[in-house]
Amino acid sequence: MAKVIFWLYRYWPLLILTLLAGFLRFYRLETNLQFLGDQGRDALIIKRLLIDHDLPFIGPITSVGNFYLGPLYYYLMAPFLWLFNFNPVGPAFATALIGVLTVPALYFVTQAMFSSRVALIAAFLYAFGSVPVLQTRGAWNPNPMPIVALGIIFSLYHLIIKRHYHWLSVLTICLAVALQLHYIILFLAPFLLWQFIRYPQKSRVVRYLWLPLVIFLVLNLPLILFEIKNNFVNSKGLLYYFRSSGYVEFSLWQKIKDITGRSETVIGMVLGFGEHYSLLRAWVTRLIGAGIIILLFKRPARSTILLTQYLFISLLALVFYRGSVYPHYLGFLYPAVFMLTALVLSKFTGKYLILAVLPVLFFLTTNLASIKTDLLTNHGNLKSSVITADRINQDIDKHGYPDFNLVLIDDTHDYRAMGFRYFLELQGKKALGVDNYKAAQAVYVISPYPQVDVTNIPVWEIKSTWPSRETEKWEFKDSENIYKIEPL
């Protein structure tokens, strides 16, 4: 008991920060939860895993390219969907919980690498950062990435600086998990290759490689089996995407110019100063970047050099990515950005303390404003999705349709209506496959907007029903509108 009291006394600021982080991540979670196409697809796969024992060998398809992630995300979320009685808030709860646990994890990793002062600042910034908060208020495969990235950083610290070779296995586990959460982790490859090239005792590392290789293969076994069975379609898709996206093109001057934009994305956006360019975001990035550079000229600790290389080599790798970079892409850089920002701020002490306090207050004001807007004004679609699915279920029971299908017309372009399929399947009504609309006796078109002539909406899912006609429609204020199409 005395040890517990001592621990609470010692870490009471961290405990308060963790509780506040929990409030921001859990407050009105179900009310604000967006259950969109990706979440509906994932919930369907996890439901079939739990109830139908249909074990997935591949994970979610990537938003760009034509390749799949590993299935680990489904396995991780399955217990939470089951614990919440197949309510999709279960995986969202799990993601939020991971987000909360990242705060103390960040503290203790930063404390080990730097100091308690830096650790407290980093935990404070992360607890109130609008990007980490909002990215963990929903179930999506990239969202747990920051805590995995923290494991990568801490493993590298022990492996490279402390020469603890058994941490190579921990690093491998973290990298294998990260690879199944989002392929953007591949942009860490140049940094890892650089560390291996300059590592002074490669032979000792090689001797420890057998166990990490076994771990990596085991964690990726389902995806490897899928690749073998399907003629390596995933690997081919990944290679084709890199070639077709212009990665082979190189203009040194253009890449130098791109560094500015990417740095503003990696630092300014992650710190909560907007997804799009602004003078404020640009100056925040410049000041933090300048502070990091100054630290490097003042006999920095090896941990500072390691973390700086982690961030800036990854930033340089991202320069070669020609697509847009969104906040959820950068989860593997969140810990480095917050740790280095905290390290810069920690250097202002004594009469210069105000130079750290004012930026922190400005950060807090800006980020809490964004969080407040999202938590209090945004409303999720979970409740209306349940109501809409129930209304469709009643009409199916009324007419006894053995075969039906769904179409969603809204701004998400989830034409296959995966979220509604999930709730109908929970009620024992399994829609036809997403490639089979012609055989349906009834196709329910779902839309939040009133539609005049649904049969003429120019999407493949509706065109596949031709010749057809609209036979019934229901328009509501409390949920999506429903239009029924039947073949002629």
N, C-alpha and C positions, 0 to 999 in steps of 0.2 A: 504493500500500500504506500509505503514511504517513497518507493521508487517512482510510483505513478504520480504522486504529488510533486516530486522533484521534476519529473519530465514535464508535467503540466505547467509548473512554474517557469521552467527553462524555455519552453516552446509556446507559451501562451499567445504571442503575436501570430505565430504560424497557425495555431488552432483557430483563432478568430478569422484570419484570412481564409482558411479552408471552409469555415462555416459560411462566410460571406460569398465565397466562390460557389458553394453549394446552393445558396439562395438564388444567385443569378442564373444558375444553370438549370434549376428545377422549378422555379417559380412559373406557374401557368404552363407547364411543359405540355400537358395533354391538350389544353385549350389552344396553344399556338402551334401544335404539331402539324406539319405539312406531310400528308400521306400521298405522295405523288407516284409516278410510274415506276421509278427505280425502287422505291420503298415497297410498292405493291408487288413487283416482281420478286424482290428478295423475300418478302413475307410468304408468298406462294411457295417458293422453293424450300424455305425453312419449314413451313407447315407440312409439305409433302415429305420432308425428311423425318419429321416427328410422328406424323400419323400414318403415312403410307410407306415409311421406311425406304424412301427413294433417295439414296445417298448421292449427293451431287459431287461430281469429279472436277467441275470447273466453277468458277465464281462469276461475279458480275462482268458484263462486257464493258469495255472502256468507252468513255464518251467520245474519244477520237480514235481512229484506226479500226481495225477489224480483228481484235484479239481479246482474250478473256484473262481475267485475274484468276488466282487460285481460289479454292472454296473455303479457305480458313475463316473468312468473315462470317459465313453462314454457320459454321460450327460454333463460333464464339457467341453468336447471337441467339442460337437455338434455345439454350436454357432459359433465357430471359423471356422469349416469346411464350415458352411453356409455362413459366412461373406466373405470367400475367394473363393466363388463360387465353392465349392467342390474340390478345389485344396488342396492336402494333406499338402501343406506348412502351411495351417491354424492351425491345431493342433500343428505343430512344432513351429510356431510363438507363440502360447499360452504357450507352455512349456518354450521357451526361455524367454518370458516376465515374467513368474513366477520366473525363475532363476535370472533375473535382480532385481525383487522386493525383492528377498531374501536378497540381499546385504543391503539395508536400514533397512529391518526388523531385520536382524542380528545385525546391529549397535544399534538400539534402544532397543532391548531386552538385549544385552550385556551391554549397558549403564545403564539400569535400574538395572541389577543384579550386576554390578561391577563398571565401571567408563567409562568416555568418552575416556580415553587413551586406555583402553583395547578394547573398542568398535571400535575405529578407526583401531587398528591393526587387529582385527578379520575381519572387513569389507574389509580391504586391502587384507588380505590373501585370503579371499573367492572370492573376485572379480577377482583375478588372478590365483586362483587354477585351475589347468588343469582338475582335476576330476570333480568339479562342473561345469566348463565351458562346457566340452565336453559332460557331461551327460544331459545337457539342450539344446543341439543342435539337438534335434530330438524328435518326439512324441512317447512316450512309457510310459505305466502306472506307472512304479516306479519313473520316473524322477521328478515329483512335490513333492516327499516325503520330501526333506529338509525343505521346508517352513512349512509343516505340523508338522514336528518334532520340529521346532522352537516354534510352537504354543503349543505343548505338554510340552516343557521345561518351557516356560513362564507361562503356566497354573499351573504347579507343583510349580513353584517359588511363585506364588501368593497364592496357596492353602496351601502349607506346611510351607512356611516361613512367609508370610504376613497374613495367616489365613483369606483369602478372600474366603469364601465358595462358593460364586456364580461362581467362576472360575471352579468349578467342572463340570458345564455344558459345558464350553469352552473346558475343557480337554476331555470330552466325545465326543464332535463333532470332535475334532482333531484325537482322537483314532479311531472313526468310519470311518473317511475319510482315515486314514492311513491303516486301515485293508482292505479297498477296493483298495488301490494302490498296496500293496504287503504284503503277509503273513509273510514276514521276521520281521514285527513289533511285532510278537508274542514273539520274543526274548527279548522284553522289559518287558514281563510279570513278570519275577523274581524281577526286580527292582521295579515295581509298587506294587507287593505283599509285598516286604520289606518295602516300604514307608507306606503302610496301616497298617502293623503289628506294626510298631514303632510309628504310629501316636497317639498323646496323647489324642485326643478328638474324638474318633471314633463315639460316639453317635451323635455328632453334624453333622458329615459328613453323617451319615446314614439318618438323617432328611432331607438332601438336595438331597438324591439319586433319588427320584421319578422322577424329571424332567430330569436328565441325562439318566435314564433308558428309558423314553419315547423318548427322542432324539435319543438314540442309536437304539431303535427298529424301529423308523421311517426311519432313514437313511439306515438301513439294511433290510427294509421291502421287497423289490423285491427279495433279496437273500433268505430271510426267507421263502417267498411264494414258491420260486423255490425248496427249501429244502423239504418243506411239500409235494408239489406235486410229487416230485421224490424220496420219501422214504429216505430222508436225505442222498442222495448219496454223496454230497459234504463233509459232516461231516465224513462219513464213509471213504471216500478217504483220508481225512486229518489224521484220526487216524491210518489208515492202513499204510500210508507213514511214520509216526513217529515210528510205531512198526517195520516195515520192514527195516528201515534205520539204525537200530542198536542203537537207543537211549536208550534202556534198558541196553545195555552193559556198564560196568563201570570199568575203570582201573585208579586208582588215579595217579599213576606215569605217565601214558600216557597223562592224562589230564593236569598234571603240565607241561609236555614238550610241549603240544599243545598251552599253553598260550603264549609262545614266538612267535610262528608262527602267531597265531590269532592277537596278539597285533601289529605285524608288518603290518598285513593286515589292521587292523582298523585304525592305526595311520599313519604309513609310506606310505601305498598305498593311503589313502584318502588325504594326504598332497602332493601327486603328485610324489612320488619317485618310481614308477613302480609297476606293477601288480605282478611281480615275485620277488623272493628273490634276494637281492643284499646286499653287505656289507654296502653300503650307506644307503639303506632303513632300515637296522637293526640298524645302529648307530643313525639315525634320531629318530627312535622309542625309543631307549634307553635313549637318551638325553631328549626328551620330557617327557617320562615316569618318569625319575629321577627328572625332574623339578617339575612335578605334585606332586610326593611323598614328595619332600622337602617342597612344599607349605603346605601340610597337617600337617607338623610338626611345623608350625609357626603360630599357632592360626588362622587358616583360617576362612574366613567369611562363614556363613551357606550356602550361594549360591555356594561357591567353593566346599563345601562338597557335596551338592546336585548334582552338575554337574559331579563331580568326580564319585559319586556312579552311576549316570546315565550311564556314559561311561564304567566303569570297571565291573559293574554287568552285563551289556549287553555283554561285551567282554567275561566274564566267561560263559555266556549262549551260546555264539557262539562256544565255545570250544566243546560243545556237538553236534554241527552240523558237520556231517562227509563229506559233499560235499564241492565242491569248493566255495569260496566266491568271488564274482565279485564286481566291484565298485558300480553297480546299486543296489546291495543288501543292501548297507550300508548307504543309504540316510538318514535313521533315526538317524545316528550317526554323520553325517557331521557337524551340528551346534556345538555339544559338542566338537568334535575334534578341530575345529577352535577356539572356544571360550577359551578352556583350553590352547591351544598353545599360543594364544594371551596373556592370563593371565600370563603364564611363561615368555614370552618375555617382558612384561610390567614391570617386576621387575628389569630389568637392566636399571638403570638411572645413571646420572652424569658421572663419569669417566668409569663406566661399560657399558655405552650405546653402545659402539662398539660391545659388546657381543650379543646385540640384532640386531644391524644393519647388521652385516655380515651374520648371518643366514637368515635374511629376503632377502638380496640381492641374496644369494645362492638359496633360495626358488624361488625367482622371475626368475632368470636365467633358472633354471631347468624346471619350469612350463611353462614359455613362449616359451621355445624351443619345448615342446610337443604340445602346442597349435598351434604354427606356422606350425609345420609339418602337423598337421591335417587340418588346415584351408587352407593352400596353396597347398598341394600335394594331398589330398584326394578329390575324385570327387564322387558325389552321382549318383544314378541310376534313379532318378526321370524322367529326360528328356528322357532317352533311353527307360524307361518303357512305357511312353506315345507314343513314336514313334512305338514301337513294338506292342502295343495294337491296334494302328490305322492301322497298316499293316495287322494284323489278322482280324480286322473288315472289311477291304476292301475285303479280300478273302472270308469271310463269306457272304458278300453282293453279290459277284460275283457268288458264287455257290448256294446261298440260303439255307445254312444248317439250318434246324430248331433246331437241337440238336448238340452241340459240347462240347468239354471239353479241359482243358489245363493241361500241365505238365511242371514243371520247373526243369532243371537239372543244378545245380551249387553247390557252396560250402555251401550254406545256408540250404540245405535240405528242402527247402520249395517246396516240390514236387507238391503241389496243386496250386502253382502260384497265391497266393492270391492278390498280387499287380496288376497283369495283369487282373485278374477277375474284380477288382474294376474299372479300366479304361474302360474295355469293357462294363461293366454294366452301366456306365455313358452314353455310346453311345447306350444303349438300347439292348445290346446283353448279355443276361444272360446265363452263362455256366451251364451245368448240375452240380448236386451236387458232392461234393468231394468223395462220395461213389458210384458214378454211371459213370463209364467210358465205360462199355460194350455197353450201348445204344447209344453212340455218333456216329454220321455219320462222324465226323472228330475230331481228337485229335491233337492239336497243341503242339508240343514239343518245348519248349523255352530253349535256352542255350547260354551263352556267349562264349562257346568253340565249335569249329567245331566237329560234330559228324559223325561217319562213318556209323553206322547201328543203328538207334534209336530204332527200334523194338526189339532189343535184349538187351537193357539197363535193368539191373536186378532191377527194382523198381516195386512195386505193381501196380501203376497207369498205367504203360505201359504194364505190363503183363496182366492186365485186358482187354486189347484190342485184345489179341490174339484170333483167327488168324487175322493178319492184315499186311499191307505193307505200306512202305513209298511212297507216291504219288508225293509229291513236297517238295522242300526245297529252302530256301532263306538265304543266308549268307551275313552279312553286317559288315561294319567297325564302323558305327555310332550307332548301337544298337545290341540287342541280335539276334542270329540266330534263324530261325524258320523252323521246320520240321513238315510236315503234315502226319499223319497216318490215314488211312482209313481201315475199316474192309473188309476182303475178302468175 
